[in-house]
Amino acid sequence: MEGKQTKSTYRVKEEKNTYKMTYTGNLKEALEKAKEDLEKKQNDPNMPHWEWIKNKAEKEIEANKRAIGRIKAFISAAEEKLKEGEQ
């Protein structure tokens, strides 16, 4: 098809400690697209919200682990006390 313009794109795959990069179309256009994408990712307005959720989740997980430890300690002490009472 004559006159059809191809869309320039890029792709980066991560493998172990290396990147495999490919692009289609015009390299300059693919580079501009990558720069635009980087700008969008670095200035994503949702990131503070996701950071807040992550921090809240980490705190909840730690609080849950501490609660489990306290409950296990009580169960152990209670079982020990009951054994002493049986003797």
CORLIN-V266021 format. One line per field, one symbol per residue. ss: DSSP state (~ for helix, > for strand, _ for the rest). phi: phi as a letter, one per 20 degrees, with the letter a starting at -180 (. if undefined). A space follows every 10 residues. Layout:
BEGIN
ss=???
phi=???
END
This chain:
BEGIN
ss=________>> >>>>>__>>> >>>>__~~~~ ~~~~~~~~~~ ~~____~~~~ ~~~~~~~~~~ ~~~~~~~~~~ ~~~~~~~~~~ ~~~~~~_
phi=.fnfeeeecc bcdecldcdd dcbcmeffff ffffffffgf ffdffeggff fffgffffff ffffffffff ffffgfffff ffffffe
END
